[in-house]
Amino acid sequence: MILQAHHISKTFQYPQKVVVFTDLSLTVEQGESVAIMGRSGEGKTTLLHILGLLEAPDSGTVSIAGDTASAPLLRNRHIGFIFQSFNLLEDFTALDNVLMPARIARKPLDLEYGRHLLDQVGLSDRALFPAKLLSGGEKQRVAIARALCNDPDLILADEPSGNLDHANADAIGALLFSLVRQKNKSLILVTHNPDLASLCEKRYQLSGGQLTNK
């Protein structure tokens, strides 16, 4: 079991009280892919942040690989993030961005490994390009390579095709699932895209603070 979330609850108090989840639970096995769908405003991104230990629930627990370390250490050891808006450092090169998780974790920087990851996403010729010079599709591929930098057990992806045109969205989806399967990673994917969700082994609908099977 790579992830266990038990009885998660979350309420926002400002600017008005909004109950996001009530007693929500989810388990994910190693190598399993899970899609979470739902309307805007249902709390999909908030749930992903809680599962990725970027945000704390009001109540309930999240366990990652049975590890009891602090949240920052758990994120560095076990989790890779792919954000909808890429979240690249625009003035840094593609290679620098890919290796940033290792730098944050204070690991030795392996330039050859970083170049290998870029090669896997088809961007070996963009290694020294500043991120600000890359296209949207290229930025998302850098973000996927960055998510794999620390060899995480679990990848969390928030609308990875949301800012891309249809052709790029299909290509990014195919690339992401190919890498996940090759490396036996677990994947939790938040998306509005039913085609992308259909590639996952399990699909859930988030509505009214609860997850239901699709």
C-alpha positions in Angstrom: 0.0 0.0 0.0 1.6 3.3 -1.1 -1.1 5.7 0.2 -3.8 5.4 2.9 -6.1 8.4 3.6 -8.5 7.8 6.5 -11.6 9.9 7.4 -10.3 13.1 5.9 -12.3 16.3 6.6 -11.6 19.8 5.4 -13.5 23.1 5.9 -12.6 26.6 4.8 -13.7 29.3 7.1 -12.9 32.4 5.0 -14.5 34.4 3.4 -17.4 32.1 4.3 -17.7 28.6 5.7 -17.3 25.9 3.0 -17.3 22.3 3.8 -15.0 20.6 1.3 -14.8 17.0 2.5 -16.4 15.0 5.3 -15.0 11.6 6.4 -13.3 10.9 3.0 -11.1 7.8 2.7 -8.9 6.5 -0.2 -6.3 3.8 -0.6 -3.8 3.4 -3.5 -1.7 0.3 -4.1 1.9 0.4 -5.5 1.8 0.6 -9.3 -1.9 1.6 -9.4 -3.3 4.5 -11.3 -6.3 6.5 -10.0 -8.3 9.3 -11.6 -10.3 11.8 -9.6 -12.9 13.8 -11.5 -15.5 16.3 -10.5 -16.9 19.7 -11.2 -14.9 22.9 -10.6 -15.1 23.9 -6.9 -15.6 20.4 -5.6 -12.1 20.4 -4.0 -10.1 18.2 -6.3 -6.9 20.2 -6.0 -7.3 20.6 -2.3 -7.7 16.9 -1.9 -4.5 16.3 -4.1 -2.6 18.8 -1.8 -3.7 16.9 1.3 -2.8 13.5 -0.2 0.6 15.0 -1.2 1.1 16.4 2.3 1.2 20.0 1.0 -1.8 20.9 3.1 -3.1 19.4 6.4 -6.7 18.1 6.8 -8.8 19.4 9.7 -9.1 15.8 10.8 -8.1 12.3 9.6 -4.7 10.9 8.6 -2.6 10.4 5.5 0.0 7.6 5.5 2.6 7.3 2.7 4.3 3.9 2.3 3.9 3.3 6.0 6.7 5.9 6.6 6.4 8.0 9.8 8.9 10.8 8.8 7.9 14.4 8.8 5.8 15.7 5.8 8.8 17.4 4.0 10.9 14.2 4.3 7.9 12.1 3.1 7.4 14.3 0.1 11.1 14.2 -0.8 11.3 10.4 -0.4 8.0 9.2 -1.9 6.1 11.9 -3.9 6.6 13.6 -7.3 4.3 16.5 -8.2 3.0 17.6 -11.7 1.2 20.9 -11.4 -1.3 22.3 -13.9 0.6 25.6 -14.2 3.9 23.7 -14.5 5.5 25.7 -11.7 8.9 25.9 -13.4 11.6 28.4 -12.5 11.4 30.4 -15.6 15.0 31.8 -15.6 16.5 28.4 -14.9 17.3 25.9 -17.6 15.2 22.8 -18.3 18.0 20.7 -16.7 18.1 22.9 -13.6 14.4 22.5 -13.2 14.5 18.7 -13.5 17.1 18.5 -10.9 15.5 21.0 -8.5 13.9 18.3 -6.2 17.4 16.7 -5.7 18.8 20.2 -4.8 15.9 20.8 -2.4 16.5 17.4 -0.8 20.3 18.2 -0.6 21.2 15.2 -2.7 24.2 15.2 -5.1 23.2 16.6 -8.4 23.6 14.0 -11.1 23.7 15.9 -14.4 23.7 12.7 -16.5 20.6 11.4 -14.8 18.9 14.8 -15.3 19.7 14.6 -19.0 18.5 11.0 -19.1 15.1 12.1 -17.7 14.9 14.9 -20.3 15.7 12.3 -23.0 12.9 10.1 -21.8 10.4 13.0 -22.3 11.9 13.9 -25.7 13.7 17.1 -24.6 17.4 16.2 -24.6 18.0 19.0 -27.1 16.4 21.5 -24.7 18.5 20.8 -21.6 20.2 24.2 -21.5 17.2 26.3 -22.6 15.7 28.6 -20.0 12.2 27.4 -19.1 10.8 30.8 -20.3 11.8 29.9 -23.9 9.9 26.6 -23.9 6.4 26.0 -25.3 3.6 24.9 -23.1 3.9 21.3 -24.1 7.7 21.3 -23.5 7.2 22.9 -20.1 4.8 20.1 -19.1 7.3 17.5 -20.3 10.0 19.1 -18.1 7.5 19.0 -15.2 7.0 15.3 -15.8 10.8 14.7 -15.8 11.1 16.8 -12.7 8.5 14.7 -10.9 10.6 11.6 -11.6 13.9 13.2 -10.3 13.9 11.7 -6.8 12.5 8.3 -8.1 9.2 8.7 -6.1 6.8 5.9 -5.4 3.8 8.1 -6.0 3.2 10.8 -8.7 0.4 13.3 -8.1 -0.8 15.1 -11.2 -3.1 18.1 -11.2 -4.8 18.6 -14.6 -1.5 17.8 -16.4 -3.2 18.5 -19.8 -5.3 21.4 -18.7 -3.2 24.2 -20.2 -2.4 22.3 -23.5 -4.1 22.1 -26.9 -5.7 18.8 -27.8 -2.7 17.3 -29.7 -0.3 18.2 -26.9 -2.7 17.0 -24.2 -2.9 13.5 -25.9 0.8 13.3 -26.2 1.4 14.3 -22.6 -1.2 11.8 -21.4 0.4 9.0 -23.4 3.9 10.0 -22.2 2.9 10.2 -18.5 1.2 6.8 -18.5 4.1 5.2 -20.4 6.6 6.3 -17.8 4.3 5.4 -14.9 4.0 1.8 -16.2 7.7 1.5 -17.1 8.8 2.5 -13.7 5.9 0.9 -11.7 4.9 4.2 -10.2 1.6 4.9 -8.5 -0.4 7.8 -10.0 -3.2 9.9 -8.7 -4.5 12.1 -11.4 -7.0 15.0 -11.1 -8.6 15.8 -14.4 -11.6 17.1 -16.3 -10.5 15.1 -19.3 -12.5 11.8 -19.6 -10.1 10.4 -22.2 -7.2 10.9 -19.8 -9.2 9.5 -16.9 -10.1 6.4 -18.9 -6.4 5.4 -19.0 -6.4 4.9 -15.2 -7.3 1.6 -13.5 -9.6 3.2 -11.0 -11.8 6.3 -11.5 -13.6 8.3 -8.8 -16.0 11.2 -8.9 -15.6 13.8 -6.2 -19.0 15.3 -5.3 -20.5 16.6 -2.1 -17.3 15.9 -0.2 -17.2 12.2 -1.0 -15.5 10.0 -3.6 -17.7 7.5 -5.5 -16.6 4.9 -8.1 -17.2 5.8 -11.7 
